[in-house]
Amino acid sequence: MSGRLDGRVVLVTGAARGQGAAEARLFAREGAAVAVTDVLVDDGAALAQELGSAGLFVELDVADETAWAAALAAVVERFGRLDGLVNNAGIMYRRPLLEETVESLDRLLSINLRGTFLGVRTCAPEMARAGGGAIVNVSSTAGVTGYPELGAYTMSKWGIRGLTRVAALELAPMGIRVNTLIPGGVRTAMATAPDDSAHWAGIPLGRVGEVDELAAAALFLLSSESAYMTGSDMVVDGGAVAGA
């Protein structure tokens, strides 16, 4: 039985753990060759080894323009092309807006927003040479509404949605689709509250999400099943922002 990504090459950032790792595993099961990229070398290399011949680990600081060029070169050298990109890497911290520092803000924006921009700008030309492809930029429900003490994170995630819209318009003539995946509360290292926590009490479906559920959404956005979607937001949050 054919996989939904047979013959395709996909690069995933922040893929060593959590949602990114779940995406990498699912994409490989669906027939893709997967470039696992992260700053977490040991975890990333272990995952690539787990994926066997379908996996390649490349150390990548997404805020570093030079590192992006080197990562893409490594992927093309190994697999010969690039068809898909998931800009998943990101960081988050809590701090009241009036206590925010320029240094912390700049670091978060450099990873979450500049890193996404660099991924799009670096990879799109190679994807165009391969005949087109799909990009998934991971935002957050913080990019749809606002949350106290998440000012820097919220700024970055709204920015990712805007970047996606512009990229979708500019890259469509190259055969490249660009969509935003918007997770709500998901069980990862950045969101460790238990299912019965008051933090998740407002989710209509009554539970926190799982990384495999987000990976399935990313798979859809990369696959030919979403061939008529670009510039769109896919919200996967258990209904948390349905009334926002």
Secondary structure, DSSP 4 states (H G I P E B T S, - for coil): ---TTTT-EEEESS-SSHHHHHHHHHHHHTT-EEEEEES-HHHHHHHHHHTGGGEEEEE--TT-HHHHHHHHHHHHHHHS---EEEE-------B-GGG--HHHHHHHHIIIIIHHHHHHHHHHHHHHHTT-EEEEEE--GGGTS--TTBHHHHHHHHHHHHHHHHHHHHHGGGTEEEEEEEE-SB-BTTB---TT-GGGTT-TTSS-B-HHHHHHHHHHHHSGGGTT--S-EEEESTTTTTT-
